[in-house]
Amino acid sequence: MALFDKITPPDGDKITFEQDRIKVPDHPIIPFIEGDGIGPDIWKATQPVLDSAVAKAYGGKKKIIWFQVHAGLTALQLYGNDDVLPEDTLNAIREYLVALKGPLTTPVGGFQYVCLVCAAEQDGPDGKRPDKCVKCGSEWVTPRFRSLNVGLRQKLDLYACVRPVRWFEGVPCPVKEPQRLNVIIYRENTEDVYSGIEFEQGKEETQKVIQYLTKEMGKLIRPDSGIGIKPISITGSKRLVRKAIQYAVDHHRSSVTLVHKGNIMKFTEGAFRDWGYELAKEEFRDHIITEKELWDEHDGKMPSGKILVKDRIADQMFQQVLLRPDEYDVVALPNLNGDYISDACAAQVGGLGLAPGANLGDQIALFEATHGTAPKYTGQDKVNPSSVILSGTLMLEHLGWHEAADMVVKAIEKTIQQKRVTYDLERQMAGATKLKCSEYGQAIIENM
């Protein structure tokens, strides 16, 4: 049986794993998803930057062979049948192990339909499909779908969302000392309230859940409630913390902080904390020391060469990253807390436009923009492409192509210092030159 239905891989070589280590050929095939809304604009700026860096860093000996796959609105246009996440796309990422994606449309709230053309959201009359989009007049709209980003993570078991957050000199920021924040956030990606186990208020099945919880379990729940289930497992928690500590070991980082709300949710988030400490002691005993051990056995003096494993309550952590950011290095969190804290940290150093992201499993790695589709700017060649470009540098580092990754990062830094930036930064920087999305990409290439 053919692996793909409506897409054909280009000529190139496959990335493989040998003895749990990635093996990258000189011409790897890498699937990419342009994304919805501003996705195509961003991709047109991103691909030349990454290709130029690889060509310059390795004298033309290495080259990425890009393979376009589809999700979201482009998938609907190609595959039809309301197929927003085709098996072709999942199979391509499974086959080639590393992929890069732009932002994808994610429904919000209770609307029932999303337009194929402009991504406008709207309700259908009496639960029926509306005839035309109220915004652009397109002939039909497609049924709503849950988050494609979550779907990709769950179907491919990409259990670790990794977001490095640091400041680029010259970027306007709301804090006085943005350079003090330099963290690597490891967010659990498959569990917690993002599991999508929900029961809508007023439905018969919801009443059954409420009756069981009230009558059989003795829990007090209002009968007019919606219900959500928050699973957090030993498996999900330990493999996330394992990846975070392993990163700290490999990159000589100083600490790993477990962030949780275990003072309230004792058997989910509190358990995440306990299982994290268990994993650290079981598998990294020679590398780590816990905060309790630091004070009980070493009088607060950190032993040389050790990584400090500590924990913080989630609301306290939001204060800490503002007041004492340089005390935190690698941070591991359950899904919802990780979502909040990664965006909050990004805001301190200039916003999501400069925040890269990666979704990692045991072998598969999907790198992505951390911002949304911004449909009102679709096709305007306006927005900042840095999030996808920097996600591409994470991808290059993952491939072991560090020279190319460093070249991109230094060129971005130089471009920002020259005050040649897109509108989001230009409006905050005195004397800056406003560039289009594509022009900004070319400026980065010029500065390599």
C-alpha positions as CSV (number, residue, x, y, z in Angstrom):
1,M,0.0,0.0,0.0
2,A,1.3,3.5,-0.9
3,L,2.3,5.6,2.1
4,F,0.7,8.8,0.6
5,D,-2.5,9.5,-1.2
6,K,-2.3,13.0,-2.6
7,I,1.3,14.1,-2.0
8,T,4.6,12.9,-3.5
9,P,7.9,13.1,-1.6
10,P,10.8,14.9,-3.3
11,D,14.2,13.2,-4.0
12,G,16.3,13.2,-0.9
13,D,17.3,11.1,2.1
14,K,15.6,10.1,5.3
15,I,16.6,11.1,8.8
16,T,17.0,8.0,11.0
17,F,17.8,7.0,14.6
18,E,20.6,4.6,15.6
19,Q,21.1,3.6,19.2
20,D,18.7,6.4,20.2
21,R,20.8,9.0,18.5
22,I,19.6,11.0,15.4
23,K,21.5,10.4,12.2
24,V,21.1,13.2,9.6
25,P,22.1,12.9,6.0
26,D,23.5,15.9,4.0
27,H,20.2,16.2,2.1
28,P,17.4,15.4,4.5
29,I,13.8,15.4,3.5
30,I,11.9,17.7,5.9
31,P,8.1,18.1,5.7
32,F,6.7,21.6,6.2
33,I,3.2,23.0,6.8
34,E,2.8,26.6,5.6
35,G,0.0,27.3,8.0
36,D,-3.2,29.3,7.8
37,G,-3.8,33.0,7.7
38,I,-0.4,34.7,7.8
39,G,1.3,31.3,7.4
40,P,2.2,31.6,3.7
41,D,3.7,35.1,4.1
42,I,5.8,33.9,7.0
43,W,7.0,30.8,5.1
44,K,8.1,32.8,2.1
45,A,10.3,34.8,4.4
46,T,11.5,31.8,6.5
47,Q,12.6,29.3,3.9
48,P,15.2,31.5,2.1
49,V,16.7,32.4,5.5
50,L,17.2,28.8,6.5
51,D,18.3,27.7,3.1
52,S,20.9,30.6,2.9
53,A,22.3,29.8,6.3
54,V,22.7,26.1,5.5
55,A,24.3,26.9,2.1
56,K,26.7,29.5,3.6
57,A,27.6,27.5,6.7
58,Y,28.5,24.3,4.7
59,G,29.6,25.6,1.4
60,G,26.7,24.0,-0.5
61,K,27.5,20.5,0.8
62,K,24.3,20.3,2.9
63,K,20.8,21.2,1.8
64,I,17.3,20.8,3.2
65,I,14.9,19.1,0.8
66,W,11.5,20.6,1.7
67,F,8.4,18.5,1.4
68,Q,5.1,20.4,1.6
69,V,2.3,18.7,3.6
70,H,-1.0,20.0,4.6
71,A,-3.1,20.8,7.7
72,G,-5.9,23.2,8.4
73,L,-7.5,25.2,5.6
74,T,-5.1,24.0,2.8
75,A,-5.9,20.4,3.8
76,L,-9.6,21.1,3.4
77,Q,-9.0,22.5,0.0
78,L,-6.9,19.6,-1.2
79,Y,-8.6,16.6,0.6
80,G,-12.1,17.9,1.2
81,N,-14.5,15.9,3.4
82,D,-13.8,18.2,6.4
83,D,-10.3,16.5,6.6
84,V,-8.2,19.1,8.4
85,L,-5.5,16.7,9.5
86,P,-5.0,14.1,6.8
87,E,-3.2,10.8,7.3
88,D,-0.8,11.9,4.5
89,T,0.5,14.6,6.8
90,L,0.8,12.4,9.9
91,N,2.5,9.7,7.8
92,A,5.0,12.1,6.3
93,I,6.1,13.4,9.7
94,R,6.3,9.8,11.1
95,E,8.3,8.8,8.1
96,Y,10.8,11.7,8.0
97,L,10.9,12.4,11.8
98,V,11.5,16.1,11.7
99,A,9.1,18.8,10.4
100,L,8.5,22.6,10.6
101,K,5.1,24.3,10.7
102,G,3.5,27.7,10.7
103,P,0.3,28.7,12.7
104,L,-2.9,26.8,12.2
105,T,-6.5,28.0,12.7
106,T,-7.9,27.0,16.1
107,P,-11.5,27.6,16.9
108,V,-12.4,29.5,20.0
109,G,-15.6,29.1,22.1
110,G,-18.9,27.9,20.7
111,F,-18.9,28.9,17.1
112,Q,-19.8,26.1,14.7
113,Y,-18.1,26.9,11.4
114,V,-14.9,28.4,10.0
115,C,-14.5,29.8,6.4
116,L,-12.2,28.0,4.0
117,V,-11.0,31.2,2.4
118,C,-10.6,33.9,5.1
119,A,-10.8,31.8,8.3
120,A,-13.7,33.8,9.7
121,E,-15.6,32.1,12.5
122,Q,-19.4,32.0,12.6
123,D,-22.4,30.2,13.9
124,G,-24.8,28.3,11.7
125,P,-28.5,29.0,11.6
126,D,-30.4,26.5,13.8
127,G,-27.3,24.2,13.8
128,K,-27.2,24.1,10.0
129,R,-24.3,24.9,7.7
130,P,-24.6,28.6,6.6
131,D,-24.8,29.2,2.8
132,K,-22.1,31.9,2.7
133,C,-19.3,33.3,4.8
134,V,-20.5,36.5,6.4
135,K,-17.1,38.1,6.0
136,C,-15.9,37.3,2.5
137,G,-19.0,35.8,0.8
138,S,-17.4,32.5,0.0
139,E,-20.0,29.9,-1.0
140,W,-19.5,27.5,2.0
141,V,-17.8,27.1,5.3
142,T,-16.5,23.9,6.9
143,P,-17.6,22.4,10.3
144,R,-15.6,23.5,13.3
145,F,-12.7,21.4,14.6
146,R,-10.7,21.3,17.8
147,S,-7.2,22.6,18.0
148,L,-5.0,21.2,15.2
149,N,-1.9,21.9,17.2
150,V,-3.2,19.7,20.0
151,G,-4.3,17.1,17.5
152,L,-0.8,16.9,16.0
153,R,0.8,16.6,19.4
154,Q,-1.5,13.9,20.5
155,K,-1.6,11.8,17.3
156,L,2.2,11.9,17.0
157,D,2.8,11.6,20.8
158,L,4.9,14.8,20.9
159,Y,4.8,15.0,24.6
160,A,7.3,17.8,25.3
161,C,6.6,21.3,24.2
162,V,9.9,23.1,24.4
163,R,10.1,26.9,24.3
164,P,13.4,28.8,24.8
165,V,12.8,32.3,26.0
166,R,15.5,34.9,25.8
167,W,15.9,38.6,24.9
168,F,17.4,39.9,21.7
169,E,19.3,43.2,22.3
170,G,17.3,46.1,21.0
171,V,13.9,44.6,21.2
172,P,11.5,46.9,23.1
173,C,10.3,45.3,26.4
174,P,8.0,46.1,29.3
175,V,10.6,45.2,31.9
176,K,13.8,47.1,32.9
177,E,16.3,44.2,32.7
178,P,15.0,41.7,30.1
179,Q,18.4,40.2,29.7
180,R,18.0,38.5,33.1
181,L,15.4,36.1,31.7
182,N,16.9,33.2,29.8
183,V,14.8,30.0,30.3
184,I,14.1,26.8,28.6
185,I,10.5,25.8,29.2
186,Y,9.5,22.1,29.0
187,R,5.7,21.9,28.9
188,E,3.9,18.5,29.0
189,N,1.9,18.3,25.8
190,T,-0.6,15.5,25.8
191,E,-2.5,15.4,29.2
192,D,-4.1,17.8,31.6
193,V,-7.2,19.7,30.6
194,Y,-5.9,19.7,27.0
195,S,-6.9,16.1,26.7
196,G,-10.2,17.4,25.5
197,I,-12.3,15.2,27.8
198,E,-15.3,17.5,28.3
199,F,-19.0,17.2,28.8
200,E,-21.2,20.1,27.7
201,Q,-23.6,21.6,30.1
202,G,-27.2,20.3,29.8
203,K,-26.4,17.2,27.8
204,E,-27.7,13.8,29.0
205,E,-24.2,12.3,29.3
206,T,-23.1,15.3,31.4
207,Q,-26.0,14.7,33.8
208,K,-24.8,11.1,34.1
209,V,-21.3,12.2,35.0
210,I,-22.6,14.7,37.5
211,Q,-25.0,12.2,39.1
212,Y,-22.2,9.6,39.4
213,L,-19.8,12.1,41.0
214,T,-22.4,13.5,43.4
215,K,-24.2,10.3,44.4
216,E,-21.4,7.7,44.2
217,M,-18.4,9.8,45.0
218,G,-19.9,12.5,47.3
219,K,-18.7,15.5,45.3
220,L,-20.6,18.8,45.3
221,I,-21.2,19.8,41.7
222,R,-23.9,22.2,40.5
223,P,-26.3,20.5,38.2
224,D,-26.0,23.2,35.5
225,S,-22.2,22.7,35.2
226,G,-20.1,21.7,32.2
227,I,-17.5,19.1,33.2
228,G,-13.8,18.7,32.2
229,I,-11.5,15.9,33.1
230,K,-7.8,16.6,34.1
231,P,-5.7,13.5,33.7
232,I,-2.1,13.6,34.8
233,S,-0.2,10.3,34.7
234,I,3.1,8.9,36.1
235,T,4.1,8.1,32.5
236,G,3.4,11.5,31.1
237,S,5.0,13.3,34.0
238,K,8.1,11.3,34.3
239,R,9.0,11.3,30.6
240,L,8.5,15.1,30.4
241,V,10.8,15.6,33.5
242,R,13.3,13.1,32.1
243,K,13.6,15.2,28.9
244,A,14.0,18.4,30.8
245,I,16.7,17.1,33.1
246,Q,18.5,15.4,30.3
247,Y,18.6,18.7,28.5
248,A,20.0,20.4,31.6
249,V,22.7,17.7,31.8
250,D,23.6,17.8,28.1
251,H,23.8,21.6,28.0
252,H,25.4,22.2,31.4
253,R,22.4,24.1,32.8
254,S,22.3,25.0,36.5
255,S,18.8,24.1,37.6
256,V,15.5,22.4,36.8
257,T,12.3,23.8,38.4
258,L,9.1,21.8,38.6
259,V,6.1,24.2,38.5
260,H,2.7,23.0,39.7
261,K,-0.4,23.9,41.7
262,G,-0.1,21.0,44.0
263,N,-1.2,22.9,47.1
264,I,-4.7,22.8,45.6
265,M,-4.7,19.9,43.0
266,K,-2.9,17.5,45.2
267,F,-3.5,14.3,43.2
268,T,-2.7,15.7,39.7
269,E,-0.3,18.6,39.9
270,G,0.9,17.7,43.3
271,A,1.6,14.2,42.0
272,F,3.4,15.8,39.0
273,R,5.8,17.4,41.5
274,D,6.3,14.2,43.5
275,W,6.8,12.0,40.4
276,G,9.3,14.6,39.0
277,Y,11.5,14.3,42.2
278,E,11.2,10.5,42.0
279,L,12.4,10.5,38.4
280,A,15.3,12.9,39.2
281,K,16.6,10.7,42.1
282,E,16.0,7.4,40.2
283,E,17.7,8.3,36.9
284,F,19.9,11.3,37.5
285,R,21.2,10.8,41.0
286,D,24.8,11.4,40.1
287,H,23.9,14.7,38.4
288,I,21.3,16.4,40.6
289,I,20.7,17.6,44.1
290,T,17.3,18.6,45.4
291,E,16.6,21.9,47.1
292,K,15.8,20.1,50.3
293,E,19.1,18.3,50.2
294,L,20.9,21.5,49.4
295,W,19.8,23.1,52.7
296,D,19.6,20.0,54.9
297,E,23.0,18.5,53.9
298,H,25.0,21.4,52.3
299,D,24.0,24.5,54.3
300,G,22.7,26.1,51.1
301,K,26.1,25.8,49.3
302,M,25.7,24.3,45.9
303,P,28.1,21.4,45.2
304,S,30.2,21.9,42.1
305,G,28.9,20.2,38.9
306,K,25.5,19.5,40.2
307,I,22.1,20.5,38.8
308,L,19.6,21.9,41.4
309,V,16.1,20.3,41.2
310,K,13.5,22.5,42.9
311,D,9.8,23.2,42.7
312,R,7.6,26.3,42.8
313,I,3.8,26.9,43.1
314,A,2.5,28.2,39.8
315,D,1.2,31.6,41.0
316,Q,4.5,32.1,42.9
317,M,6.4,31.3,39.7
318,F,4.7,34.1,37.8
319,Q,6.1,36.5,40.4
320,Q,9.5,34.9,40.4
321,V,10.1,35.2,36.6
322,L,9.4,39.0,37.0
323,L,11.3,39.6,40.3
324,R,14.1,37.0,40.2
325,P,14.2,35.7,36.6
326,D,17.9,34.8,36.7
327,E,17.3,32.2,39.4
328,Y,15.6,30.0,36.8
329,D,17.1,28.0,34.0
330,V,15.2,24.9,32.8
331,V,11.5,24.8,33.8
332,A,9.2,21.7,33.6
333,L,5.4,22.1,34.0
334,P,2.1,20.3,33.3
335,N,0.3,21.4,30.2
336,L,-2.0,24.3,31.2
337,N,0.6,25.9,33.5
338,G,3.2,25.6,30.7
339,D,0.9,27.3,28.2
340,Y,0.5,30.3,30.6
341,I,4.1,30.7,31.7
342,S,5.6,30.4,28.3
343,D,3.5,33.2,26.9
344,A,4.1,35.3,30.0
345,C,7.8,34.9,29.7
346,A,7.7,35.7,26.0
347,A,5.9,38.9,26.9
348,Q,8.8,40.0,29.1
349,V,11.3,39.8,26.2
350,G,9.2,41.3,23.4
351,G,6.3,39.0,22.7
352,L,5.4,35.8,20.9
353,G,6.7,37.1,17.6
354,L,10.2,36.3,18.8
355,A,9.4,33.0,20.6
356,P,10.3,29.7,18.9
357,G,8.8,26.4,19.8
358,A,9.4,22.7,19.4
359,N,7.2,19.6,20.1
360,L,9.3,16.6,20.8
361,G,8.6,12.9,21.2
362,D,11.1,10.0,21.6
363,Q,12.2,10.4,18.0
364,I,9.7,12.7,16.1
365,A,10.3,16.5,16.4
366,L,7.9,19.1,15.1
367,F,9.0,22.7,15.2
368,E,6.4,25.5,15.1
369,A,5.4,29.1,15.4
370,T,4.1,29.9,18.9
371,H,1.7,32.6,17.7
372,G,-1.7,32.4,15.9
373,T,-2.8,32.9,12.3
374,A,-3.7,36.6,12.5
375,P,-6.2,36.3,9.6
376,K,-6.8,40.0,9.4
377,Y,-3.2,40.3,8.1
378,T,-3.4,37.5,5.6
379,G,-1.6,38.2,2.3
380,Q,-0.3,41.6,3.5
381,D,3.4,40.6,3.7
382,K,3.4,42.5,7.0
383,V,3.9,40.4,10.1
384,N,7.1,39.4,12.0
385,P,8.4,36.0,10.8
386,S,10.9,35.6,13.6
387,S,9.0,33.0,15.5
388,V,9.1,30.5,12.6
389,I,12.6,31.5,11.7
390,L,13.8,30.9,15.2
391,S,11.9,27.6,15.4
392,G,13.8,26.7,12.3
393,T,17.1,27.4,14.1
394,L,15.9,25.0,16.9
395,M,15.4,22.5,14.1
396,L,18.9,23.1,12.8
397,E,20.3,22.6,16.3
398,H,18.2,19.4,16.5
399,L,19.9,18.2,13.3
400,G,23.3,19.0,14.7
401,W,23.8,21.8,12.2
402,H,24.8,24.3,14.9
403,E,26.9,26.5,12.6
404,A,23.9,27.3,10.4
405,A,21.7,27.9,13.5
406,D,24.2,30.3,15.0
407,M,24.5,32.2,11.8
408,V,20.7,32.8,11.7
409,V,20.6,33.9,15.3
410,K,23.5,36.3,15.0
411,A,22.0,37.8,11.8
412,I,18.6,38.3,13.5
413,E,20.4,40.1,16.4
414,K,22.3,42.3,14.0
415,T,19.2,43.1,12.0
416,I,17.3,44.2,15.1
417,Q,20.2,46.3,16.3
418,Q,20.2,48.0,12.9
419,K,16.5,48.8,13.7
420,R,15.4,47.2,10.4
421,V,12.3,45.5,11.7
422,T,8.6,44.7,10.9
423,Y,5.8,46.9,12.0
424,D,5.3,45.3,15.5
425,L,8.8,46.4,16.6
426,E,9.1,49.5,14.4
427,R,6.2,51.2,16.2
428,Q,8.0,50.8,19.5
429,M,11.6,51.8,18.3
430,A,12.6,55.4,17.8
431,G,14.3,55.8,14.4
432,A,13.5,52.3,13.1
433,T,12.9,51.4,9.5
434,K,9.7,49.4,8.9
435,L,10.2,46.4,6.7
436,K,7.7,44.0,5.1
437,C,7.8,40.4,6.2
438,S,9.7,39.4,3.1
439,E,12.1,42.4,3.3
440,Y,12.9,41.5,6.9
441,G,13.9,38.0,5.8
442,Q,16.1,39.4,3.1
443,A,17.8,41.7,5.7
444,I,18.6,38.7,7.8
445,I,20.2,37.0,4.9
446,E,22.2,40.1,4.1
447,N,23.5,40.1,7.7
448,M,24.8,36.5,7.7
